Amino acid sequence: MSIAAEGSTALGSRDVAVRRPRVLATLGLVTAAWLPLFQGVSRVMSLRGSAGVAHLLVQYSKDVALGVLIIVATLLFASGAQRPRRAFWPLIVAGAGLTIYLLSLFVADGASLSSLYAIRVYGEPVLGGVALGVLVQRGGRRDALPGVLAIISVAVVVIGVLQVMFPLAPLTAAVRENMLDESGSLPGVLVTSGDALRAFSTLDVPNDLGFFAVLAALASYAPSPLLDRHPSLRWLTRGLAVVAVTISYSRSALLAAITGGATLGLTYVLWDKRANSALVLRRVMIGLALGLVALPVLWAKHDDIAAVQNIVDAVTGADASARAHSQSLYEGLHRAIEAPAGIGLGRVGSRAGLYGTQQRVFTVESAYLLIALEMGWPGLAIALLVIFTAIGGALAVGGDRSAEPRERQWARVAAAIIIAQVTVFIFLPTTETLETGVLTWANLGIVLCRPSPA
């Protein structure tokens, strides 16, 4: 074979090697864009009676895409083509421990189908998200993710605004009627105690809308050539996150925004080279001035601003939803204390009892109590270890002064998003939420491994 032929063969194999990661990275970006939209598309198709093959494809497209990403990422780790950073080795050990523990519960449980479904519900958001992030990073497309989330969040929030502005529009009314409960009433999650309709857009529930918008806003702080070229899109994403929290009346999303934003702010002050003392002091003074002006105004007008009144009612106990949350947390904690070993996989939560012979026992408003009730206190301890090691690994990379600035910035954003999510876990059983769960853990996958050599 001639030298030219050998060179062309080598070049061709290299092109294939480069092309395949980019194809998988593109699949990851498409999946990230599709996740916040598929539920809305599915609802519209149901309203139009599209119950055939097309509807099934929409329903399971997300699972197929995530399945492909999980399989490929698993093969890459098994072959040694991808290796976690040293900072994340404690996470790998904790994750392996949680997997072994779940499998032991599955083997010990007689109702294998419901247990297997529960494992899938818990595992798909985490495994799918990490795999998505790893493959997007490996294909050199990670900097496109914040832009994709920004564009999708604008569309999603605008749809939510239209739901609020035109609550009696045919499509809006039809979608809401399609979500009536057994008594023919709107579920309490779609209405505030003041009878204000909560926007949910293309997501499952209003809380998901609020948290997704917050997630996209936090992700906009990651390196992104698209958002650098179009800074107005970055600021629009952040502004619409405020709108989404307002129209969804999601107190958990507001809390996520506070904890995620505080994480970004604190890590910026500690680790960002651009954070000189004069700049930090100026921004703190501006923030305090805005707060001192805004808080008295909001308090004086809280009777006229439904979103503010919703928060006041929660603090004072006047809100029925807040009381239901408190009661659920109390009862869930009491049940968890009575059953420290757990009551079995697939028996607690909104998606329990769908498959197998076991029926749902209890619905609880906290992801942590849900885990404690199904896996017992040992399972909760291991799950918390996984969460803390994930956050610790991201913060370790963010604080590593020997790492590249862009790597550190990505790690800071990943830590902020995970902290925002685990804050929501206190009040909502969102361990089983696929859309926001995948996008949260995708940011961990992006920083989990060192960038592949060019």
RAFEN-V409225 format. One record per helix or strand. SS is the DSSP state (helix for helix, strand for strand). FROM is the first residue (numbers start at 1). TO is the last residue. Records with the same first field share a line. If there is no record, write none. Layout:
SS: FROM-TO / FROM-TO
This chain:
helix: 3-47 / 53-79 / 86-108 / 112-138 / 142-165 / 170-177 / 188-190 / 206-219 / 225-229 / 231-248 / 251-271 / 277-300 / 306-316 / 320-338 / 367-398 / 405-424 / 430-432 / 434-448
strand: 84-84 / 180-180 / 186-186 / 191-191 / 197-197 / 348-348 / 362-362 / 449-449
